Amino acid sequence: MATRAHTVPRFYLSNFVSPESERVKDPFAWVATISDGEIKRRAPRNLSIVRGFYDGPGCFEDANASLETHLSKIEWAAASAIKRFIALPRSSGGPVGPEIWRLLAWQAACTPGWLW
């Protein structure tokens, strides 16, 4: 059975939850379908999912390594770097950490809309 993969990290999607749902057990975001204009509530855990997207060999030295595990490490590092970056005063002009750029590069390479 194919794995359930997020093509956009859950930590990122969680930043778009509706303000009225931020403190409830199952927060949600409002999502619109472009083709028919339908608008509905969806939990971040159910957004940007493609089954089997990262399945298969990851081309790593270790045959048991997976692309999804590798990406989760990049996402974890980026989430921490983003929190540090947004905590800086706006006038500081602080640098964007390499963890953030790495995440953006992987997002460009691993987002279905950019691939097809």
Backbone as ProteinMPNN parsed JSONL, in Angstrom:
{"seq_chain_A": "MATRAHTVPRFYLSNFVSPESERVKDPFAWVATISDGEIKRRAPRNLSIVRGFYDGPGCFEDANASLETHLSKIEWAAASAIKRFIALPRSSGGPVGPEIWRLLAWQAACTPGWLW", "coords_chain_A": {"N_chain_A": [[0.839, -1.191, 0.0], [0.527, 2.216, -0.765], [2.334, 4.924, 0.72], [1.168, 7.712, 2.682], [1.814, 10.805, 1.806], [2.904, 14.084, 2.611], [3.163, 16.77, 0.474], [3.649, 19.364, 0.94], [5.053, 20.57, 3.855], [3.617, 19.673, 7.028], [4.067, 21.373, 9.218], [4.264, 23.822, 7.986], [1.791, 24.107, 6.68], [0.182, 24.286, 8.91], [0.365, 26.9, 9.673], [-1.621, 28.225, 8.399], [-4.104, 27.878, 9.482], [-7.505, 28.568, 10.359], [-8.22, 31.413, 12.342], [-10.238, 31.101, 14.312], [-10.082, 28.447, 14.895], [-7.663, 27.821, 15.982], [-7.095, 27.049, 18.647], [-8.427, 24.702, 19.149], [-9.021, 21.108, 19.288], [-8.902, 19.894, 16.724], [-7.698, 21.779, 14.484], [-8.465, 23.825, 11.578], [-8.219, 24.758, 8.105], [-9.44, 27.026, 5.649], [-10.278, 25.978, 2.484], [-10.274, 26.381, -0.984], [-11.585, 25.195, -4.065], [-10.342, 25.634, -7.204], [-11.461, 24.993, -9.727], [-14.291, 24.67, -9.384], [-14.998, 26.493, -7.45], [-15.761, 25.717, -4.916], [-15.761, 25.918, -1.388], [-14.318, 24.703, 1.535], [-13.803, 23.316, 4.86], [-10.707, 22.088, 5.991], [-8.459, 19.946, 7.679], [-5.02, 20.593, 8.462], [-3.533, 18.225, 8.454], [-4.715, 16.798, 6.465], [-4.238, 18.033, 4.088], [-2.615, 18.714, 0.971], [-1.758, 16.111, 0.158], [-0.335, 13.291, -1.347], [-0.634, 10.098, -2.324], [1.858, 7.634, -2.108], [3.847, 9.242, -3.175], [6.525, 9.604, -2.326], [7.422, 7.04, -2.326], [9.463, 4.186, -3.059], [12.893, 3.617, -4.148], [15.297, 5.713, -2.579], [17.705, 6.53, -3.525], [19.868, 6.671, -1.805], [22.884, 6.064, 0.052], [22.482, 4.133, 2.038], [20.401, 1.45, 1.67], [18.017, 1.145, 3.012], [17.202, 3.648, 3.683], [14.91, 6.385, 3.367], [13.335, 8.755, 1.187], [11.341, 10.312, 2.303], [11.975, 10.241, 5.063], [14.432, 11.556, 4.986], [13.588, 14.085, 4.058], [11.979, 14.848, 6.205], [13.837, 15.472, 8.156], [15.026, 17.735, 7.037], [12.786, 19.421, 6.995], [12.263, 19.655, 9.762], [14.556, 21.014, 10.667], [14.248, 23.378, 9.191], [11.823, 24.363, 10.209], [12.552, 25.111, 12.806], [14.486, 27.058, 12.169], [12.901, 28.935, 10.846], [11.227, 29.8, 12.925], [13.146, 31.056, 14.551], [13.954, 33.064, 12.787], [11.602, 34.613, 12.342], [11.297, 35.641, 14.85], [13.131, 37.635, 15.064], [13.674, 41.18, 15.235], [11.994, 43.249, 12.884], [13.506, 45.275, 11.751], [16.077, 44.378, 11.955], [17.244, 43.041, 9.842], [18.215, 40.504, 9.704], [19.946, 37.502, 8.635], [18.658, 35.021, 6.364], [18.463, 31.756, 7.271], [20.455, 28.909, 6.155], [19.01, 26.56, 6.372], [16.407, 27.228, 5.777], [16.557, 27.995, 3.086], [17.328, 25.544, 2.02], [15.023, 24.012, 2.514], [13.206, 25.399, 0.859], [14.312, 24.881, -1.666], [14.013, 22.078, -1.817], [11.222, 21.974, -1.683], [10.541, 23.162, -4.108], [11.498, 21.197, -5.794], [9.985, 18.997, -5.08], [7.235, 19.417, -5.174], [4.187, 18.563, -6.517], [2.794, 20.25, -8.385], [4.836, 21.74, -9.52], [6.268, 19.902, -10.821], [4.885, 18.796, -12.96]], "CA_chain_A": [[0.0, 0.0, 0.0], [1.303, 3.445, -0.886], [2.346, 5.783, 1.904], [0.435, 8.979, 2.613], [2.905, 11.784, 1.892], [2.636, 15.524, 2.483], [4.084, 17.427, -0.453], [3.964, 20.608, 1.643], [5.175, 20.134, 5.242], [2.513, 19.976, 7.94], [4.368, 22.544, 10.056], [3.997, 25.007, 7.174], [0.342, 24.174, 6.492], [-0.437, 24.668, 10.185], [0.386, 28.361, 9.785], [-2.747, 28.773, 7.65], [-5.381, 27.506, 10.082], [-8.424, 29.653, 10.633], [-8.006, 31.902, 13.711], [-11.221, 30.57, 15.267], [-9.826, 27.033, 15.177], [-6.277, 27.645, 16.431], [-6.969, 26.474, 19.98], [-9.271, 23.513, 19.287], [-8.32, 19.84, 19.084], [-8.693, 19.681, 15.285], [-7.751, 23.047, 13.757], [-8.755, 23.681, 10.155], [-7.99, 25.874, 7.176], [-10.453, 27.121, 4.597], [-9.645, 25.603, 1.215], [-11.161, 26.551, -2.138], [-11.252, 24.477, -5.284], [-10.349, 26.621, -8.283], [-12.314, 24.591, -10.846], [-15.72, 24.879, -9.148], [-15.181, 27.531, -6.443], [-16.229, 25.169, -3.649], [-14.935, 26.252, -0.23], [-14.612, 23.798, 2.651], [-12.833, 23.248, 5.949], [-9.837, 20.904, 5.943], [-7.381, 19.927, 8.667], [-3.705, 20.577, 7.808], [-3.054, 16.849, 8.266], [-5.364, 16.248, 5.275], [-3.962, 18.899, 2.934], [-1.4, 18.501, 0.187], [-1.417, 14.692, 0.285], [-0.245, 12.475, -2.563], [-0.285, 8.727, -1.922], [2.967, 7.002, -2.813], [4.712, 10.227, -3.838], [7.923, 9.396, -1.965], [7.716, 5.608, -2.286], [10.504, 3.734, -3.979], [14.262, 3.845, -3.669], [15.638, 7.122, -2.403], [19.039, 6.776, -4.079], [20.799, 6.951, -0.732], [23.893, 5.035, 0.269], [21.808, 3.084, 2.8], [19.243, 0.986, 0.9], [16.809, 1.253, 3.828], [16.878, 5.063, 3.87], [13.809, 6.826, 2.513], [13.295, 10.174, 0.866], [10.472, 10.975, 3.267], [12.745, 10.416, 6.296], [15.413, 12.61, 4.704], [12.885, 15.364, 4.0], [11.491, 15.237, 7.535], [14.971, 16.115, 8.841], [15.143, 19.074, 6.45], [11.628, 20.189, 7.464], [12.456, 19.937, 11.189], [15.575, 22.069, 10.765], [13.677, 24.606, 8.647], [10.807, 24.871, 11.14], [13.287, 25.805, 13.872], [15.117, 28.253, 11.588], [11.837, 29.915, 10.566], [10.83, 30.378, 14.216], [14.202, 31.996, 14.954], [13.95, 34.196, 11.852], [10.457, 35.514, 12.563], [11.442, 36.257, 16.175], [14.022, 38.787, 14.937], [12.998, 42.449, 14.933], [11.93, 43.489, 11.434], [14.561, 46.2, 11.33], [17.404, 43.789, 12.152], [17.817, 42.599, 8.568], [18.92, 39.25, 9.96], [20.058, 36.623, 7.477], [17.801, 33.843, 6.252], [19.339, 30.606, 7.489], [20.557, 27.946, 5.062], [17.973, 25.545, 6.529], [15.212, 27.724, 5.091], [16.813, 27.891, 1.639], [17.318, 24.116, 1.682], [13.614, 23.614, 2.453], [12.602, 25.979, -0.349], [14.811, 24.144, -2.834], [13.336, 20.776, -1.851], [9.82, 22.2, -2.011], [10.462, 23.377, -5.554], [11.764, 19.923, -6.469], [9.077, 17.924, -4.648], [5.831, 19.8, -5.194], [3.646, 18.044, -7.785], [2.463, 21.303, -9.341], [6.062, 22.223, -10.153], [6.867, 18.799, -11.569], [4.148, 18.414, -14.17]], "C_chain_A": [[0.883, 1.254, 0.0], [1.227, 4.274, 0.393], [1.599, 7.079, 1.623], [1.454, 10.083, 2.843], [2.392, 13.213, 1.746], [3.645, 16.103, 1.509], [4.432, 18.836, 0.023], [3.993, 20.23, 3.124], [4.001, 20.565, 6.122], [2.801, 21.194, 8.8], [4.055, 23.83, 9.305], [2.488, 25.19, 6.992], [-0.369, 24.641, 7.758], [-0.45, 26.179, 10.402], [-0.802, 29.016, 9.086], [-4.094, 28.374, 8.236], [-6.201, 28.754, 10.372], [-8.259, 30.099, 12.083], [-8.99, 31.315, 14.723], [-10.979, 29.1, 15.615], [-8.434, 26.77, 15.757], [-6.157, 26.894, 17.749], [-7.867, 25.245, 20.2], [-8.474, 22.263, 18.953], [-7.974, 19.606, 17.614], [-8.793, 21.001, 14.529], [-7.967, 22.805, 12.264], [-8.361, 24.935, 9.389], [-9.155, 25.881, 6.194], [-9.754, 26.897, 3.263], [-10.674, 25.738, 0.095], [-10.648, 25.728, -3.31], [-11.39, 25.459, -6.442], [-11.367, 26.262, -9.369], [-13.796, 24.876, -10.615], [-16.022, 25.934, -8.08], [-15.681, 27.029, -5.103], [-15.235, 25.506, -2.535], [-15.336, 25.328, 0.91], [-13.499, 23.853, 3.671], [-12.02, 21.971, 5.802], [-8.759, 21.045, 7.005], [-6.045, 19.91, 7.936], [-3.174, 19.163, 7.57], [-3.645, 16.203, 7.019], [-5.146, 17.095, 4.024], [-2.672, 18.483, 2.249], [-0.869, 17.069, 0.325], [-1.378, 14.055, -1.102], [0.205, 11.088, -2.112], [0.853, 8.204, -2.788], [3.972, 7.954, -3.436], [6.194, 10.0, -3.562], [8.293, 7.919, -1.888], [8.792, 5.256, -3.31], [11.874, 4.055, -3.438], [14.598, 5.331, -3.637], [17.008, 7.491, -2.928], [20.034, 7.219, -3.003], [21.786, 5.801, -0.607], [23.298, 3.846, 1.028], [20.529, 2.697, 2.061], [17.937, 1.103, 1.684], [16.39, 2.706, 4.075], [15.741, 5.449, 2.923], [13.878, 8.331, 2.287], [12.446, 10.918, 1.895], [11.187, 11.208, 4.6], [13.767, 11.529, 6.131], [14.738, 13.985, 4.712], [12.37, 15.796, 5.367], [12.601, 15.894, 8.347], [15.152, 17.547, 8.337], [14.008, 19.965, 6.947], [11.777, 20.571, 8.931], [13.452, 21.083, 11.377], [15.019, 23.405, 10.272], [12.639, 25.205, 9.588], [11.471, 25.65, 12.276], [13.907, 27.103, 13.358], [14.081, 29.336, 11.296], [11.379, 30.569, 11.86], [11.86, 31.39, 14.694], [14.159, 33.251, 14.08], [12.798, 35.151, 12.129], [10.491, 36.168, 13.942], [12.351, 37.481, 16.134], [13.209, 40.056, 14.721], [13.053, 42.706, 13.421], [13.071, 44.362, 10.944], [15.957, 45.585, 11.406], [18.053, 43.365, 10.839], [18.607, 41.31, 8.719], [18.923, 38.334, 8.748], [19.05, 35.482, 7.536], [18.728, 32.641, 6.334], [19.358, 29.639, 6.319], [19.508, 26.842, 5.158], [16.696, 25.94, 5.79], [15.39, 27.61, 3.583], [16.791, 26.434, 1.183], [15.879, 23.613, 1.566], [12.958, 24.14, 1.179], [13.05, 25.253, -1.614], [14.127, 22.784, -2.945], [11.869, 20.933, -2.188], [9.644, 22.406, -3.515], [10.637, 22.067, -6.311], [10.706, 18.868, -6.186], [7.607, 18.305, -4.606], [5.245, 19.391, -6.541], [3.335, 19.122, -8.819], [3.659, 21.854, -10.078], [6.698, 21.148, -11.02], [6.19, 18.545, -12.901], [3.816, 19.594, -15.02]], "O_chain_A": [[1.885, 1.307, 0.713], [0.194, 4.319, 1.061], [1.425, 7.48, 0.472], [1.911, 10.274, 3.97], [1.566, 13.512, 0.884], [4.852, 15.945, 1.695], [5.405, 19.429, -0.443], [3.039, 19.621, 3.608], [3.466, 21.664, 5.98], [1.893, 21.973, 9.091], [3.63, 24.817, 9.907], [1.971, 26.299, 7.134], [-1.399, 25.312, 7.687], [-1.207, 26.676, 11.237], [-0.973, 30.232, 9.171], [-5.121, 28.51, 7.571], [-5.665, 29.839, 10.597], [-8.166, 29.254, 12.973], [-8.618, 31.058, 15.868], [-11.607, 28.57, 16.531], [-8.07, 25.618, 15.997], [-5.186, 26.162, 17.941], [-8.039, 24.807, 21.337], [-7.378, 22.348, 18.398], [-6.868, 19.166, 17.3], [-9.852, 21.32, 13.988], [-7.688, 21.72, 11.753], [-8.197, 26.015, 9.957], [-9.777, 24.848, 5.948], [-8.757, 27.551, 2.956], [-11.804, 25.266, 0.217], [-9.443, 25.586, -3.516], [-12.454, 26.049, -6.63], [-12.061, 27.143, -9.876], [-14.494, 25.281, -11.544], [-17.189, 26.237, -7.833], [-15.997, 27.836, -4.228], [-14.023, 25.392, -2.716], [-16.517, 25.178, 1.223], [-12.408, 24.358, 3.407], [-12.567, 20.904, 5.524], [-8.213, 22.129, 7.209], [-5.935, 19.275, 6.886], [-2.451, 18.924, 6.603], [-3.143, 15.178, 6.556], [-5.811, 16.885, 3.01], [-1.756, 17.963, 2.885], [0.317, 16.853, 0.577], [-2.275, 14.258, -1.92], [1.303, 10.93, -1.578], [0.829, 8.309, -4.014], [4.866, 7.513, -4.158], [7.028, 10.179, -4.449], [9.383, 7.587, -1.424], [8.986, 5.962, -4.3], [12.006, 4.691, -2.393], [14.237, 6.094, -4.533], [17.435, 8.638, -2.797], [20.922, 8.033, -3.257], [21.542, 4.701, -1.103], [23.577, 2.693, 0.7], [19.661, 3.544, 1.851], [16.863, 1.155, 1.085], [15.317, 2.949, 4.628], [15.625, 4.911, 1.822], [14.418, 9.074, 3.107], [12.792, 12.025, 2.308], [11.022, 12.267, 5.207], [13.948, 12.351, 7.029], [15.257, 14.933, 5.301], [12.328, 16.991, 5.658], [12.328, 16.788, 9.149], [15.402, 18.461, 9.124], [14.231, 21.128, 7.284], [11.451, 21.696, 9.309], [13.211, 22.006, 12.155], [15.288, 24.447, 10.87], [12.581, 26.424, 9.749], [11.002, 26.723, 12.657], [13.859, 28.129, 14.037], [14.355, 30.523, 11.478], [11.162, 31.781, 11.89], [11.5, 32.46, 15.185], [14.312, 34.366, 14.579], [12.992, 36.366, 12.15], [9.784, 37.149, 14.176], [12.347, 38.282, 17.068], [12.157, 40.01, 14.084], [14.054, 42.406, 12.77], [13.546, 44.189, 9.821], [16.925, 46.206, 10.966], [19.279, 43.335, 10.735], [19.545, 41.05, 7.966], [18.008, 38.382, 7.926], [18.647, 35.039, 8.611], [19.671, 32.524, 5.552], [18.386, 29.554, 5.569], [19.147, 26.247, 4.143], [15.994, 25.087, 5.247], [14.477, 27.177, 2.879], [16.299, 26.123, 0.098], [15.548, 22.878, 0.635], [12.239, 23.408, 0.499], [12.252, 25.037, -2.526], [13.71, 22.38, -4.031], [11.316, 20.104, -2.911], [8.705, 21.882, -4.115], [10.005, 21.85, -7.344], [10.544, 17.935, -6.972], [6.805, 17.563, -4.04], [5.735, 19.815, -7.588], [3.589, 18.926, -10.008], [3.505, 22.393, -11.174], [7.559, 21.437, -11.851], [6.836, 18.129, -13.863], [3.197, 19.442, -16.074]]}, "name": "protein", "num_of_chains": 1, "seq": "MATRAHTVPRFYLSNFVSPESERVKDPFAWVATISDGEIKRRAPRNLSIVRGFYDGPGCFEDANASLETHLSKIEWAAASAIKRFIALPRSSGGPVGPEIWRLLAWQAACTPGWLW"}
